[in-house]
Amino acid sequence: MLSQFYDVIIVGAGPAGSYAAWELAASGYSVAVLEQKEGVGVDVCCTGIISAECFDSFGVGPEVILNRTNSAKFFSPSGRCLRLQSERIQAYLVDRASFDQAIARKAQAKGANYLFLSRATDIAVGKHDARVEILHCGSKEALTARAVILANGFRPRLSQKLSLGRIKHFIVGAQAEVEAKGVNEIEVYFNQRIAPGFFAWLAPVSTNKILVGLLAASHARLHLGRFLISPSWRRGIINREVKIKQKAIPLGVLPRSYGDRVLVIGDAAGQVKPTTGGGIYFGHLGAKIAAEVLSEALKSDDLSAARLSCYQRQWRAKMGKEISRGCWARHVYTKLSDRQVERIFSMLDSGGVARALLNSPDFSFDWHSELILAALRYTLAYPLRKAWHLLPWEVGS
Ligand SMILES: Cc1cc2nc3c(=O)[nH]c(=O)nc-3n(C[C@H](O)[C@H](O)[C@H](O)COP(=O)(O)OP(=O)(O)OC[C@H]3O[C@@H](n4cnc5c(N)ncnc54)[C@H](O)[C@@H]3O)c2cc1C
């Protein structure tokens, strides 16, 4: 099986890799997907919160949805709660393992060949093909293809080997599944002592099971361990021994996401929202663009870097501004003290600003840059509005 020649080899069976596999296999190309683990969705570390739009776009069945949500509670450092609710469902909480398996099944149904326990260790690009070295069940093998897509998550070794550069900044996300009662909606905690520079969250997956997660620049596992025993939310906790998983999340884009016969998608390319660390939707958009560009390039049998460079132009045009503005907002937030965060909460709470933002056309679950600008406008105008209200307008009027 391993000696076969493919049109495309995809390294990584996460949502980005399997979606690209599905698109390309559906277009009639022979596709192999290499996955280092023993199956799809094994030991994933992700909360699985995605927008309704993102879910619909993947085209998988509703059986992977654990919860639907139209509201969330945001807690300030002092414990002040800002509850936001919209009329329609904003997000789904999907079971990441089942979600990934559902996308992979779609790709397999179109003929994509999944090879498990197959870790790509090296890629050599030649004039007529690309050769991928694999460690398969402990032995070294090689596969060749006309093109390779790297969808291996945030693991820079292969892209660096291909001289595509490296994403310099990253954060770490840690998560644990906990048995707890009384958490009915998503809760987000902003507190520099709990999650320095970032935030922590609770996401209910069933009546007595929640995912507790946290992002941090470093020591995420340690911070989460502390958060799990903190009195801020401990009220309904049932089990005390939990397994904490963690994973790095890229902040910023890979300098080059294309080369001769190669494209890079998903976390591997930095297609992640820096504001939340969510990468399923942007990785999906990247996979979609990559599959379209590669499909055309395979048809014309021109797989040169020059031909494939339009992939980077297209995905950066769609997501580049979002990612750079998100990185900037994230950087600003890391500099804030708990007192400043508290003040922002009061500003957002006062006069229904947060609700106005939620209902404004700037609000989108996936696209945050317009919301960041709108929030900035409100924040900068706040002292002016406050002074305006304090002036004795009634006098003499
Ligand atoms: C705690 C936490 C919570 C998160 N919550 C959310 C959320 O709620 N919503 C959201 O949108 N995003 C979330 N994310 C981010 C999300 O998990 C990633 O953005 C997403 O998984 C990226 O998908 P991908 O397909 O690019 O890569 P991955 O899902 O990382 O898949 C890469 C695959 O490649 C395989 N692989 C790696 N190297 C090799 C190799 N050399 N050979 C063969 N196979 C290889 C890996 O085993 C893996 O299966 C969260 C992340 C963390 C850490």
The ligand as an SDF file (V2000), in Angstrom:
LIG
                    3D

 53 58  0  0  0  0  0  0  0  0999 V2000
   -7.1860   23.8030   24.9990 C   0  0  0  0  0  0  0  0  0  0  0  0
   -7.5470   24.1640   23.5810 C   0  0  0  0  0  0  0  0  0  0  0  0
   -8.8640   24.4860   23.2810 C   0  0  0  0  0  0  0  0  0  0  0  0
   -9.2110   24.8430   21.9810 C   0  0  0  0  0  0  0  0  0  0  0  0
  -10.5160   25.1480   21.7190 N   0  0  0  0  0  0  0  0  0  0  0  0
  -10.8700   25.5290   20.4770 C   0  0  0  0  0  0  0  0  0  0  0  0
  -12.2200   25.8510   20.1940 C   0  0  0  0  0  0  0  0  0  0  0  0
  -13.0850   25.7890   21.0560 O   0  0  0  0  0  0  0  0  0  0  0  0
  -12.5280   26.2320   18.9120 N   0  0  0  0  0  0  0  0  0  0  0  0
  -11.5790   26.3200   17.9360 C   0  0  0  0  0  0  0  0  0  0  0  0
  -11.8920   26.7200   16.8020 O   0  0  0  0  0  0  0  0  0  0  0  0
  -10.2930   25.9870   18.1760 N   0  0  0  0  0  0  0  0  0  0  0  0
   -9.9130   25.5980   19.4160 C   0  0  0  0  0  0  0  0  0  0  0  0
   -8.6180   25.2410   19.6630 N   0  0  0  0  0  0  0  0  0  0  0  0
   -7.6420   25.2520   18.5420 C   0  0  0  0  0  0  0  0  0  0  0  0
   -7.8820   24.0340   17.6430 C   0  0  0  0  0  0  0  0  0  0  0  0
   -7.7680   22.8680   18.4180 O   0  0  0  0  0  0  0  0  0  0  0  0
   -6.8640   24.0230   16.4870 C   0  0  0  0  0  0  0  0  0  0  0  0
   -6.8640   25.2870   15.8790 O   0  0  0  0  0  0  0  0  0  0  0  0
   -7.2350   22.9590   15.4440 C   0  0  0  0  0  0  0  0  0  0  0  0
   -7.1850   21.6830   15.9900 O   0  0  0  0  0  0  0  0  0  0  0  0
   -6.2630   23.0330   14.2640 C   0  0  0  0  0  0  0  0  0  0  0  0
   -6.5920   22.0520   13.3160 O   0  0  0  0  0  0  0  0  0  0  0  0
   -5.4850   21.4840   12.3010 P   0  0  0  0  0  0  0  0  0  0  0  0
   -6.1890   20.4990   11.4620 O   0  0  0  0  0  0  0  0  0  0  0  0
   -4.7560   22.5970   11.6850 O   0  0  0  0  0  0  0  0  0  0  0  0
   -4.4110   20.7610   13.2570 O   0  0  0  0  0  0  0  0  0  0  0  0
   -4.5760   19.6170   14.3490 P   0  0  0  0  0  0  0  0  0  0  0  0
   -5.9730   19.5180   14.8240 O   0  0  0  0  0  0  0  0  0  0  0  0
   -3.5090   19.8800   15.3690 O   0  0  0  0  0  0  0  0  0  0  0  0
   -4.2350   18.2770   13.5590 O   0  0  0  0  0  0  0  0  0  0  0  0
   -2.9420   17.9820   13.1500 C   0  0  0  0  0  0  0  0  0  0  0  0
   -2.8290   16.4780   12.9960 C   0  0  0  0  0  0  0  0  0  0  0  0
   -1.5750   16.1800   12.3930 O   0  0  0  0  0  0  0  0  0  0  0  0
   -1.0150   15.0400   13.0330 C   0  0  0  0  0  0  0  0  0  0  0  0
    0.4380   15.1300   12.8250 N   0  0  0  0  0  0  0  0  0  0  0  0
    1.2900   16.0450   13.3210 C   0  0  0  0  0  0  0  0  0  0  0  0
    2.5340   15.8550   12.8620 N   0  0  0  0  0  0  0  0  0  0  0  0
    2.4550   14.7690   12.0440 C   0  0  0  0  0  0  0  0  0  0  0  0
    3.4240   14.0790   11.2520 C   0  0  0  0  0  0  0  0  0  0  0  0
    4.7050   14.4870   11.1910 N   0  0  0  0  0  0  0  0  0  0  0  0
    3.0150   13.0140   10.5320 N   0  0  0  0  0  0  0  0  0  0  0  0
    1.7130   12.6040   10.5600 C   0  0  0  0  0  0  0  0  0  0  0  0
    0.7620   13.2140   11.3000 N   0  0  0  0  0  0  0  0  0  0  0  0
    1.1310   14.3000   12.0060 C   0  0  0  0  0  0  0  0  0  0  0  0
   -1.4420   15.1980   14.4880 C   0  0  0  0  0  0  0  0  0  0  0  0
   -1.4070   13.9630   15.1780 O   0  0  0  0  0  0  0  0  0  0  0  0
   -2.8660   15.7340   14.3280 C   0  0  0  0  0  0  0  0  0  0  0  0
   -3.8050   14.7060   14.2690 O   0  0  0  0  0  0  0  0  0  0  0  0
   -8.2300   24.8900   20.9570 C   0  0  0  0  0  0  0  0  0  0  0  0
   -6.9100   24.5460   21.2580 C   0  0  0  0  0  0  0  0  0  0  0  0
   -6.5590   24.1840   22.5510 C   0  0  0  0  0  0  0  0  0  0  0  0
   -5.1320   23.8350   22.8610 C   0  0  0  0  0  0  0  0  0  0  0  0
  1  2  1  0
  2  3  1  0
  2 52  2  0
  3  4  2  0
  4  5  1  0
  4 50  1  0
  5  6  2  0
  6  7  1  0
  6 13  1  0
  7  8  2  0
  7  9  1  0
  9 10  1  0
 10 11  2  0
 10 12  1  0
 12 13  2  0
 13 14  1  0
 14 15  1  0
 14 50  1  0
 15 16  1  0
 16 17  1  0
 16 18  1  0
 18 19  1  0
 18 20  1  0
 20 21  1  0
 20 22  1  0
 22 23  1  0
 23 24  1  0
 24 25  2  0
 24 26  1  0
 24 27  1  0
 27 28  1  0
 28 29  2  0
 28 30  1  0
 28 31  1  0
 31 32  1  0
 32 33  1  0
 33 34  1  0
 33 48  1  0
 34 35  1  0
 35 36  1  0
 35 46  1  0
 36 37  1  0
 36 45  1  0
 37 38  2  0
 38 39  1  0
 39 40  1  0
 39 45  2  0
 40 41  1  0
 40 42  2  0
 42 43  1  0
 43 44  2  0
 44 45  1  0
 46 47  1  0
 46 48  1  0
 48 49  1  0
 50 51  2  0
 51 52  1  0
 52 53  1  0
M  END
$$$$
